[in-house]
Amino acid sequence: MALGILPAKLSKILSQKGSSMAATTKKYLLTFDFDETIVNENSDDSVVRAAPEQVLPEWLRGTFKEGYYNEYMQRVLKYMAEQGVMEKDFKEVYENIPLSPGMLNLLQFLMKNPHPFEIILVSDANVYGIETKLKALGLNSLFRKVFSNPASFDKRGYLTLQPYHSHSCSRCPANMCKRKIITEYFKERAESGVEFEKLFYVGDGANDFCPSVVFTSTDVVFPRKNYPMHQLIQKRIANNPDSYQATVVPWDSADEIVCYLQEFMKR
């Protein structure tokens, strides 16, 4: 599977934690997904609550194609703009999306205990929605960087959406491959003198599974229990136990992640 970097080279980059790289700072990279991980809903579905009668017409819903959700959401936002949905309406929806169970405890724990984690967010939602929610929680400073689809309001006050990037990964939707994002982030930070000894990943979806298949035995993934990421991990391990290297810690409540990190930090 081509990703712009050959799989062997990609794996090498992700396995350089603890190697003799020319780095001066050692940290642990903690990566979060957003939809159905930090928040308890798919935020793209949530914005429909700002639409007239909180429903989309059947003709619009029928334009969705698997793997092209970003393009579909561009059409949804265009329709909502035509219906007069403005920034204040979107802002209210995003601010009120409920968090996943235990997630506030986890994020507040990390705010109080930032060392030795470097925390990023990688999501196929959109930057505006994510930042709006994090600011409402007073937690936007927790994340060093947010990787998501660009979204902004044009001169008319309409919310517009763009794809994050292009890639050649057959596993991921056309607009985003999280494996490519994380690989490039590792390279960028290494060039800045930061070496990650360990990677922690909190997610739920199939696009969260994609990067995790090249994680090493030193890394830890926290898939939301019985969601697609967890199911794909279980299937892969059942088919070939040696083909998945990361430690797997499923969660129903993010309180379970807090407990794991607390114990890890005592070591």
Disulfide bonds with the S-S distance in Angstrom:
none
